[in-house]
Amino acid sequence: MSMLLAATLSLVMPLQEGGEILSWLKGNESSLVEQYKDLHASPELSFQEKETSAKMAQVLSGLGFQVQTQIGGYGVAGVLRNGDGPTVLVRADMDALPILEETGLAYASQVKGLEQSGREVPVMHACGHDIHMTVWSGMAGFLATHKELWSGTLLFVAQPAEERGAGARAMLEDGLYERTVTPEYCLAFHVAPNLPAGMIGACPGYALANVDSVDILVRGKGGHGSTPELTHDPVVLASKIILALQTLVSREVATQKAAVVTVGSVHGGEKHNIIPNEVKLQLTIRSYEPEVRNALLDGIRRTAKHEALSAGFPLELLPIVELLPEHTPAAWNSPGFMKRVANSMKTAIGEKSVLEVPPVMGGEDFGLFAPAADSEGAIFWLGVVSQEDWAEAQKPDADSLPGLHTSRFSPDPALSIRTGVLAMTEAVMDLLPPTQD
């Protein structure tokens, strides 16, 4: 039996509590899919999630949650108490991306918004946050109407600005736990563009990377392009810095460790024959372990300084290296906790439908919630590729599947939502077993 077929069969053969969830889904799946289409068609950019957050707050308040809004911007949190037991946080993120949608879907986004600079841009849910919110809503709907199956407290969080790596921190700094409850466990999904719908990926340990943004202002003394000897050329220096930075990973990080230093933007000069006074570099830095992160950041500062000195630049023209505050810490999945949650998911969707997957160098600020509560946390990957598209992509010379943050990213809503609700609801109920009379 193929892995894909096993996943499909597991979704129609749920066990025990999974059967009750599946029965509930049969009566509510169409409305959840319609909710997904509405969210997909009406995306909002980071820290602009006014209408989306109102929709999420309405979902929770309609189910009897005690709801707090405007946490760290447009953050929403709902608490539902149901007897004795621990508290489980379930997070969904709400923001979308400045991308022009090219899926051709009937419910494709036509929305335009204003980015940080004030420029008008197209807006699209190209990272699956609309799926996250819909699964979250389905979980809340089932758990709120089946209280006999669990005991404890739910903390459902709808987070703004994940795409800026800032929303989780903003909510925590605005007193999320002080205004609600402090969880013992934290859970979340992220859609996976490389897994078929019906599958879930689990990654114990580091699952997603530290993400740091660094700006380097390479300063110089400009002049005429015909007399470079009279200048301190920041273009040449910037080039030397870019090349030297590559050795930080290849020669200064242990080969068993993962790290990335990418220069994503270079801006300097306006004309062929004018050497400018400055060049601006923008870098993204990825790592897992804190010691690797610190070594990379120190290495960037050292490299920029000494490349300038070796080129004869005076002290007053040394490059300025700025670490931006939008740091996203690595997401750590507590291995024992992840194993427990993965096993409960297997109960709902089948043993072969939950796979162990490797870590990725993408970032996710969900990793802030568990440490802030001194609790255990885990984020899982939810497969969203339609089975037809997945099968087509396995053929020789087939085009690659559309990735996250691309204009053609298009999940299979029904099967993705069903899988997410089944698996994550089962996980929550395993963490919150009903008390014995």
KEDRENSE-519643 format. One record per residue (C-alpha): z, y, x; residue number from 1; chain; residue in one letter. Coordinates in pm, whole numbers, plus 50000, padded with zeros to 5 digits. Example, Ala and Ser with C-alpha at 12.3 -4.5 7.8 and 13.67 -1.06 7.14 Angstrom:
BEGIN
      z      y      x  num  cadena  residuo
  50780  49550  51230    1       A        A
  50714  49894  51367    2       A        S
! end
This chain:
BEGIN
      z      y      x  num  cadena  residuo
  50000  50000  50000    1       A        M
  49911  50342  50139    2       A        S
  50179  50605  50194    3       A        M
  50004  50828  49942    4       A        L
  49996  50557  49675    5       A        L
  50361  50475  49744    6       A        A
  50448  50840  49683    7       A        A
  50260  50841  49354    8       A        T
  50423  50520  49229    9       A        L
  50768  50637  49329   10       A        S
  50734  50938  49102   11       A        L
  50676  50721  48798   12       A        V
  50950  50473  48888   13       A        M
  51263  50689  48938   14       A        P
  51604  50528  48946   15       A        L
  51918  50595  48741   16       A        Q
  51985  50971  48726   17       A        E
  51627  51030  48833   18       A        G
  51524  50879  48504   19       A        G
  51715  51143  48312   20       A        E
  51567  51419  48524   21       A        I
  51217  51281  48475   22       A        L
  51275  51256  48101   23       A        S
  51385  51620  48094   24       A        W
  51084  51718  48302   25       A        L
  50844  51560  48053   26       A        K
  50961  51811  47794   27       A        G
  50974  52107  48031   28       A        N
  50706  52054  48294   29       A        E
  50436  52249  48112   30       A        S
  50660  52553  48079   31       A        S
  50753  52528  48448   32       A        L
  50385  52518  48545   33       A        V
  50324  52824  48329   34       A        E
  50615  52997  48502   35       A        Q
  50459  52911  48837   36       A        Y
  50123  53056  48733   37       A        K
  50290  53376  48615   38       A        D
  50478  53412  48944   39       A        L
  50163  53337  49142   40       A        H
  49966  53599  48953   41       A        A
  50230  53871  48995   42       A        S
  50345  53868  49361   43       A        P
  50553  54142  49520   44       A        E
  50596  54234  49885   45       A        L
  50921  54210  50083   46       A        S
  51204  54431  49956   47       A        F
  50984  54525  49658   48       A        Q
  51066  54221  49440   49       A        E
  51185  54425  49141   50       A        K
  51003  54237  48864   51       A        E
  51035  53898  49030   52       A        T
  51410  53933  49073   53       A        S
  51444  54035  48709   54       A        A
  51265  53714  48611   55       A        K
  51495  53504  48828   56       A        M
  51805  53678  48693   57       A        A
  51683  53613  48340   58       A        Q
  51640  53242  48413   59       A        V
  51999  53213  48532   60       A        L
  52162  53433  48268   61       A        S
  51981  53241  47994   62       A        G
  52140  52920  48124   63       A        L
  52495  53054  48133   64       A        G
  52524  53143  48502   65       A        F
  52736  53443  48600   66       A        Q
  52469  53660  48756   67       A        V
  52487  53930  49024   68       A        Q
  52181  54140  49105   69       A        T
  52083  54401  49364   70       A        Q
  52242  54209  49651   71       A        I
  52086  54317  49979   72       A        G
  51800  54480  49795   73       A        G
  51663  54277  49505   74       A        Y
  51867  53965  49579   75       A        G
  51999  53763  49286   76       A        V
  52290  53519  49280   77       A        A
  52417  53309  48992   78       A        G
  52735  53103  48972   79       A        V
  52786  52813  48733   80       A        L
  53129  52649  48738   81       A        R
  53173  52301  48599   82       A        N
  53515  52163  48682   83       A        G
  53657  52055  49015   84       A        D
  53441  51988  49316   85       A        G
  53266  52158  49606   86       A        P
  53016  52444  49585   87       A        T
  52647  52393  49657   88       A        V
  52414  52685  49736   89       A        L
  52048  52642  49643   90       A        V
  51814  52911  49773   91       A        R
  51466  53021  49673   92       A        A
  51283  53313  49835   93       A        D
  51081  53560  49629   94       A        M
  50852  53777  49841   95       A        D
  50477  53751  49898   96       A        A
  50232  53852  50170   97       A        L
  49967  54123  50222   98       A        P
  49673  53882  50190   99       A        I
  49363  53897  49970  100       A        L
  49359  53574  49768  101       A        E
  49039  53370  49787  102       A        E
  49137  53053  49601  103       A        T
  48917  53111  49297  104       A        G
  49200  53006  49066  105       A        L
  49207  53136  48710  106       A        A
  49556  53269  48781  107       A        Y
  49475  53409  49126  108       A        A
  49652  53731  49220  109       A        S
  49473  54059  49159  110       A        Q
  49778  54259  49265  111       A        V
  49779  54539  49520  112       A        K
  50088  54686  49677  113       A        G
  50204  54929  49942  114       A        L
  50306  54785  50278  115       A        E
  50571  54942  50504  116       A        Q
  50328  55200  50642  117       A        S
  50233  55311  50291  118       A        G
  49887  55156  50313  119       A        R
  49757  54984  49999  120       A        E
  49703  54612  50053  121       A        V
  49622  54304  49841  122       A        P
  49921  54080  49772  123       A        V
  49932  53700  49746  124       A        M
  50187  53420  49731  125       A        H
  50037  53250  50037  126       A        A
  50360  53091  50158  127       A        C
  50464  52899  49849  128       A        G
  50759  53107  49740  129       A        H
  50629  53082  49383  130       A        D
  50672  52702  49409  131       A        I
  51020  52753  49556  132       A        H
  51125  52974  49263  133       A        M
  50983  52736  49004  134       A        T
  51156  52429  49150  135       A        V
  51477  52634  49168  136       A        W
  51437  52731  48803  137       A        S
  51376  52371  48699  138       A        G
  51685  52254  48886  139       A        M
  51896  52524  48722  140       A        A
  51758  52429  48380  141       A        G
  51843  52061  48416  142       A        F
  52184  52103  48577  143       A        L
  52298  52366  48327  144       A        A
  52211  52138  48035  145       A        T
  52346  51813  48184  146       A        H
  52694  51907  48299  147       A        K
  52824  51557  48231  148       A        E
  52631  51437  48539  149       A        L
  52806  51657  48795  150       A        W
  53127  51842  48872  151       A        S
  53180  52145  49093  152       A        G
  53015  52484  49134  153       A        T
  52653  52591  49173  154       A        L
  52549  52903  49362  155       A        L
  52182  52971  49299  156       A        F
  52040  53242  49527  157       A        V
  51703  53416  49486  158       A        A
  51644  53587  49820  159       A        Q
  51424  53888  49899  160       A        P
  51228  53959  50216  161       A        A
  51214  53617  50381  162       A        E
  50875  53709  50522  163       A        E
  51038  53992  50716  164       A        R
  51321  53768  50837  165       A        G
  51562  54016  50684  166       A        A
  51653  53912  50331  167       A        G
  51920  53652  50403  168       A        A
  52098  53884  50645  169       A        R
  52077  54171  50397  170       A        A
  52235  53961  50122  171       A        M
  52514  53834  50347  172       A        L
  52589  54182  50481  173       A        E
  52600  54309  50124  174       A        D
  52882  54066  50045  175       A        G
  52700  53771  49888  176       A        L
  52990  53530  49928  177       A        Y
  53258  53791  49858  178       A        E
  53082  53879  49532  179       A        R
  53028  53517  49428  180       A        T
  53168  53202  49593  181       A        V
  53152  53047  49939  182       A        T
  52954  52721  49954  183       A        P
  53042  52398  50131  184       A        E
  52675  52296  50131  185       A        Y
  52347  52493  50149  186       A        C
  52008  52354  50047  187       A        L
  51648  52479  50035  188       A        A
  51288  52364  50031  189       A        F
  50984  52506  50205  190       A        H
  50636  52400  50101  191       A        V
  50435  52202  50357  192       A        A
  50057  52255  50372  193       A        P
  50015  51935  50574  194       A        N
  50189  51692  50335  195       A        L
  50047  51562  50006  196       A        P
  50224  51647  49684  197       A        A
  50477  51375  49610  198       A        G
  50610  51367  49965  199       A        M
  50913  51532  50128  200       A        I
  50964  51591  50499  201       A        G
  51308  51582  50660  202       A        A
  51379  51710  51011  203       A        C
  51730  51652  51148  204       A        P
  51857  51897  51410  205       A        G
  51653  52207  51486  206       A        Y
  51387  52234  51214  207       A        A
  51256  52589  51258  208       A        L
  51270  52826  51551  209       A        A
  51443  53139  51666  210       A        N
  51198  53421  51604  211       A        V
  51221  53743  51805  212       A        D
  50989  54042  51813  213       A        S
  50965  54247  52132  214       A        V
  50782  54576  52192  215       A        D
  50686  54678  52545  216       A        I
  50581  55035  52615  217       A        L
  50389  55025  52941  218       A        V
  50402  55378  53078  219       A        R
  50167  55526  53333  220       A        G
  49994  55837  53459  221       A        K
  49652  55880  53303  222       A        G
  49339  56032  53443  223       A        G
  48964  56005  53481  224       A        H
  48825  55654  53496  225       A        G
  48622  55746  53804  226       A        S
  48932  55827  54011  227       A        T
  49184  55551  53941  228       A        P
  49353  55615  54277  229       A        E
  49497  55934  54130  230       A        L
  49661  55749  53840  231       A        T
  49919  55487  53762  232       A        H
  49699  55273  53539  233       A        D
  49902  55126  53249  234       A        P
  49605  54914  53135  235       A        V
  49598  54716  53459  236       A        V
  49977  54692  53462  237       A        L
  49981  54570  53101  238       A        A
  49728  54302  53195  239       A        S
  49944  54187  53486  240       A        K
  50251  54175  53262  241       A        I
  50066  53969  52998  242       A        I
  49956  53712  53255  243       A        L
  50294  53699  53430  244       A        A
  50474  53638  53099  245       A        L
  50292  53306  53063  246       A        Q
  50491  53161  53352  247       A        T
  50818  53211  53166  248       A        L
  50742  52902  52958  249       A        V
  50539  52704  53212  250       A        S
  50769  52760  53511  251       A        R
  51111  52877  53392  252       A        E
  51183  52670  53079  253       A        V
  51262  52300  53120  254       A        A
  50968  52082  53027  255       A        T
  51181  51903  52766  256       A        Q
  51246  52231  52584  257       A        K
  51016  52408  52340  258       A        A
  50934  52776  52381  259       A        A
  50657  53023  52302  260       A        V
  50582  53372  52436  261       A        V
  50279  53521  52262  262       A        T
  50140  53872  52308  263       A        V
  49992  53937  51966  264       A        G
  49892  54301  51998  265       A        S
  49763  54526  52279  266       A        V
  49691  54893  52210  267       A        H
  49600  55155  52469  268       A        G
  49336  55414  52539  269       A        G
  49071  55586  52331  270       A        E
  48759  55616  52551  271       A        K
  48564  55425  52815  272       A        H
  48623  55667  53101  273       A        N
  48979  55781  53036  274       A        I
  49279  55598  53180  275       A        I
  49557  55646  52920  276       A        P
  49918  55740  52974  277       A        N
  50053  55431  52799  278       A        E
  49975  55087  52654  279       A        V
  50176  54922  52378  280       A        K
  50235  54546  52366  281       A        L
  50383  54349  52076  282       A        Q
  50524  54002  52140  283       A        L
  50661  53716  51935  284       A        T
  50913  53487  52105  285       A        I
  50998  53139  51974  286       A        R
  51270  52897  52086  287       A        S
  51538  52663  51953  288       A        Y
  51841  52663  52183  289       A        E
  52033  52990  52242  290       A        P
  52016  52949  52619  291       A        E
  51636  52922  52609  292       A        V
  51613  53230  52389  293       A        R
  51833  53432  52623  294       A        N
  51638  53319  52929  295       A        A
  51307  53422  52772  296       A        L
  51433  53764  52670  297       A        L
  51585  53827  53013  298       A        D
  51263  53707  53174  299       A        G
  51052  53948  52972  300       A        I
  51265  54243  53083  301       A        R
  51259  54129  53446  302       A        R
  50884  54062  53446  303       A        T
  50794  54399  53299  304       A        A
  51017  54586  53544  305       A        K
  50912  54409  53862  306       A        H
  50542  54397  53786  307       A        E
  50561  54776  53757  308       A        A
  50757  54807  54080  309       A        L
  50514  54579  54265  310       A        S
  50228  54797  54146  311       A        A
  50395  55106  54294  312       A        G
  50500  55269  53969  313       A        F
  50790  55515  54008  314       A        P
  51126  55444  53845  315       A        L
  51071  55706  53577  316       A        E
  50761  55519  53460  317       A        L
  50908  55169  53437  318       A        L
  50812  54991  53111  319       A        P
  51046  55020  52815  320       A        I
  51126  54679  52663  321       A        V
  51270  54685  52310  322       A        E
  51406  54381  52127  323       A        L
  51360  54454  51757  324       A        L
  51652  54387  51521  325       A        P
  51455  54151  51294  326       A        E
  51578  53837  51473  327       A        H
  51559  53515  51271  328       A        T
  51787  53243  51408  329       A        P
  51676  52883  51442  330       A        A
  51733  52672  51131  331       A        A
  51966  52385  51216  332       A        W
  51981  52084  50986  333       A        N
  52313  51906  51030  334       A        S
  52190  51552  51110  335       A        P
  52458  51362  50917  336       A        G
  52428  51595  50619  337       A        F
  52048  51574  50622  338       A        M
  52063  51195  50626  339       A        K
  52292  51195  50325  340       A        R
  52071  51435  50131  341       A        V
  51751  51254  50230  342       A        A
  51897  50925  50109  343       A        N
  51980  51076  49771  344       A        S
  51625  51213  49747  345       A        M
  51489  50866  49814  346       A        K
  51685  50747  49513  347       A        T
  51492  50992  49297  348       A        A
  51138  50969  49436  349       A        I
  51122  50649  49638  350       A        G
  51207  50530  49988  351       A        E
  50859  50587  50132  352       A        K
  50824  50935  49986  353       A        S
  51075  51094  50224  354       A        V
  50949  51111  50583  355       A        L
  51110  51228  50906  356       A        E
  50894  51507  51047  357       A        V
  50904  51702  51377  358       A        P
  51037  52057  51410  359       A        P
  50801  52354  51394  360       A        V
  50794  52689  51569  361       A        M
  50779  52885  51245  362       A        G
  51081  53089  51139  363       A        G
  51299  53083  50828  364       A        E
  51607  53296  50769  365       A        D
  51762  53033  50542  366       A        F
  51937  52922  50861  367       A        G
  52180  53215  50824  368       A        L
  52346  53097  50502  369       A        F
  52533  52789  50626  370       A        A
  52682  52940  50946  371       A        P
  52803  53243  50750  372       A        A
  52998  53008  50524  373       A        A
  53100  52765  50801  374       A        D
  52928  52500  50592  375       A        S
  52659  52236  50630  376       A        E
  52299  52315  50551  377       A        G
  51955  52160  50537  378       A        A
  51605  52279  50457  379       A        I
  51337  52026  50363  380       A        F
  50958  52032  50352  381       A        W
  50795  51982  50012  382       A        L
  50440  51846  50017  383       A        G
  50205  52050  49798  384       A        V
  49851  51939  49884  385       A        V
  49670  51785  49587  386       A        S
  49604  51416  49635  387       A        Q
  49228  51474  49600  388       A        E
  49229  51743  49872  389       A        D
  49449  51529  50092  390       A        W
  49220  51227  50063  391       A        A
  48916  51446  50136  392       A        E
  49083  51593  50444  393       A        A
  49135  51246  50594  394       A        Q
  48760  51185  50620  395       A        K
  48589  51219  50960  396       A        P
  48470  51572  51034  397       A        D
  48645  51708  50722  398       A        A
  48751  52070  50716  399       A        D
  49117  52133  50790  400       A        S
  49347  52201  50498  401       A        L
  49428  52567  50428  402       A        P
  49752  52658  50602  403       A        G
  50041  52882  50504  404       A        L
  49966  53255  50518  405       A        H
  49596  53198  50452  406       A        T
  49383  53328  50168  407       A        S
  49288  52981  50037  408       A        R
  49635  52824  50029  409       A        F
  49663  52656  49689  410       A        S
  49938  52405  49599  411       A        P
  49910  52134  49336  412       A        D
  50165  52288  49097  413       A        P
  50257  52005  48858  414       A        A
  50321  51726  49109  415       A        L
  50482  51959  49364  416       A        S
  50722  52102  49106  417       A        I
  50803  51760  48964  418       A        R
  50879  51617  49308  419       A        T
  51092  51914  49409  420       A        G
  51299  51915  49092  421       A        V
  51352  51538  49098  422       A        L
  51450  51522  49464  423       A        A
  51662  51834  49498  424       A        M
  51845  51788  49168  425       A        T
  51937  51435  49269  426       A        E
  52063  51572  49601  427       A        A
  52283  51831  49429  428       A        V
  52430  51573  49193  429       A        M
  52509  51344  49487  430       A        D
  52702  51630  49647  431       A        L
  52875  51712  49317  432       A        L
  52964  51375  49162  433       A        P
  53130  51390  48819  434       A        P
  53507  51363  48817  435       A        T
  53658  51046  48683  436       A        Q
  53868  51076  48367  437       A        D
! end
